[in-house]
Structure formats: C-alpha cells, structure tokens
C-alpha cells in the first residue's frame, strides 16, 4: 500500500479524513509505503506558505515515518523513467511518480484523486 501526499498528511493529522476502508487497509497492511516524492512535495508546500507544520519539513517527515512505521520508497531511475512513459492523463509530476511507483511495485494507492484509477491501479480512499 502506498500513501499519496494528502493521505500522508491526513494520517499524520489523525486520519479522520480517510475512509474507514482506507484506515482498515492501512492498519492491516504488512507494509505501508510513502514515496520520497512526498517529502519533496511537503517541503515545497511549506516553502511556498501553502502548508504549515509544527517543525521543519525534514523533521516532520522523519517523525511521521517513524511514528507510523512507514517505509520510504525511493525514486530510482526505473520509477523516474516509468513516470515519463505514462499516458498524459495526469499532469501533476509528483502524482505521476506515485502512479509509476504503484504500477511498478504492484501497490494500492491511498488517494482522493480519482484520476489515479485511469491508470489501472488499485485506489483506496
């Protein structure tokens, strides 16, 4: 299971925005991944003033990963190339990395973005 950036933020905030199904699947998953691109996206949102965190983004991200026992999926060249090769349905580059990761690693994605389904991946919200 892979959390998109919003799902990670919601989980960190107590998970109330996530559906019961999503919370149950997260709790029941052997491993819950978060992509390294989410660390980038959160940092960019903080820098631009669109997101406020109680501590610097690096400290926040590491704390959430540790607290929830998440595994960070790095961006390797295979994921980067696969993100470029995806059909141009989704334009957000960060989401394209998430979609490519899910497809290559055969992971369901926790996301509220309905466009992810167009790529034939299992979406949980």
N, C-alpha and C positions, 0 to 999 in steps of 0.2 A: 504494500500500500504506500502511496506517495501523496504527501500533502502539498497542495499548491500554497502560495504565499498567504492568501487570505485565510485558508484553513489553518495554517500555522499560527497566524495572528489570533484567530478565534480560539484555537486550542489553548494558546497562552493566556487568553482572557477568561478562561473557564469553560469554554466550549458551548456556551448557550446558543450561539448562532448556528451550530452544527445540528443536523437532524439526529434523532435517536439512532437511526440506522448507521449514520456515519460514526457517531460516538461508539456504538457497539462494535462496529468493524475495526475501529482504531484500537479499542480495548482488547479485541480478540485476535488481532494480527500478531504473528510471530515477530515481524519486524515492521516498523513504520519508518519510512524514509522521508527526508526533506532534502531537496536539491540545494546544492551550493548556490545556484542562481537565486534562491530565495534570500540568502544572506546579502547578495548584491542588491536585489530589489528593495529590501528593507532599508539598507544603507542609503540608497538613492532617495527613497521616500523621506527618510529622516533629514538628509542634507537639503532637500527642497522645501522642507517645512510641512509636507503633507502627512507626516506621521510623527508623533511624539512618543518617545519611550522614556522610562524612568532612569535608564542608564544608557551609556553609549551602545550603538548597534552591535558591535563585536561582542561586548559583554552580555548584552541581552540575548543574542542568538545562541552563544555558547551555554548560557544559563538555561534557556528553554530546551535545547537539545539534551543537556544533562538531566534536567528535571523530569522530562517526559521519556527519557531513554530512547531518543530518536537516533537513527543512523543517517549520516550526511552522505548523500550520493554526489560524488564529484562530477565535474564536467570534463569528460575525457574527449579525445578527438572524435571518437565514434558518435557520441551524443551530439557534438557540435556539427558534424557533417550531416547527421540524420535530421537535425533541426532545419538545416538549409534545404534538404531534399524533400521536406514535407510539402504537400499541396498548399497553395497560398490561401487556405480557408481562414486561418487565424493570423493576424498581422503582428500581434504583440510578440517581440522576440523572446522575452522571458517565458511566456507561456509556450512558445514553440520548443524551448529547451525542455520544459516539463513534459510536453507531449512526446517528444523524441525519447526522453528517459523512460517514460511509461511504456512506450511501444517496444523499445529495445530490451527492457528488463522485465517485460510482461507484468506490469504493476497496475492495479486500480488507482485512480486519482480521486482524492477528496477535493472537490471544487464545486463552486456555484456557477461556473461558466458553462453554459450549455453547448458552446462551440466545440468543446473537447470531444463530445460524442461523435462529431462528424469525422473524427479520425479513427473510429472503430475501437476505442479503448473503453474499459470499464470505468464508469464515472459514478462516484458516490457523493451524495450531498444530503 
